[in-house]
C-alpha cells in the first residue's frame, strides 16, 4: 500500500476523509445491490446465488474449482447454493471431457435470463454514474478499486479496454 504521507503522493487523507470513503463504499454497495436483491428475492434467491449465477454466466463451462477460487468461499457454502440453482434449473452441470471428475457449470436459459436481467439493473447504475463524471474520474475509480484488491484477486478479473486506459 502506498504511503499517503509522502510528498510524492498528491493526497493526504485524514481520518475523516478515510471514514467518509468507507461510508461511501458501504452506501454505494447497499444501493447497487438493492434493486437486484428485490428481483432475486422474488425468485427465492439471494446475493450468494447471484454471485454464482453472475460468474458462471461470465465463464460458461467453468469448473467448480475455478469458481471456488473466484468466489473465495468453502466447498460446503458453494455446494448449498449450487444445489439450489441446479434444482431450480438456473445452472446445469456436465462432466468434464478430459477429466471425468470435473463438473463444468453453465447457465440454463432460465439462468441466462435472470443473469441478464439482474446485470442490466446494475449495469444501468454504473452507466449512469460513469456518464455523470469525466473519463479521468472513471479511470481513477477503477484504479482505486483495483488497488483495494488483494494480490491474488486482481488476476481473476476480466480485463476490458476501459480498464486498460491507464
Steps between C-alpha positions, in 0.01 A plus 500: 500500500633845411608729779252787473712729717792519258538824305487297177136411552255784427247386757538523871196324636397587849297272724174673408565461124578131544185446707294688240645272231404194703146632535484576127601140425241365743213712366599458135502122544168508684338705223673300224357173634153620612308460173681177419418364846131570441504318166694207644270475804199469268667182369585372849868584450755719674839661443692173526286357220554817298879480530498140376261578213701808402839327488369185333339730242830682448689169475280237328637150557692608812602217727411501867861549613539817293165631625611436859816702432301792360243504780751421776250290692500147640389197301220452752365853446516466123340156514188632677454787257588298192262218593217751529586659163522162326173376656322822397643472144721811499824305454583173331811293559678265265783259547842617378610359166863436595453458875175319580524616863456862396160662516465770235237762573290703257184705522176356372271724296321588823834583663610711202178700519537566871870586468422741217214669682690549826818610323306754292371662820851531637650592162257792471610629839866489397427655160305784658778566752775482238310738270481757779878524546808544281702223337780581743258450790397159363864402454575621853209301641622185327854562625381541859283188483787295355738635765264376772518140377727234644786399269337164424166659404601734218604218262148353534344804333417521134687796360304727271620780269372760748714361783806512276467878442749571778 
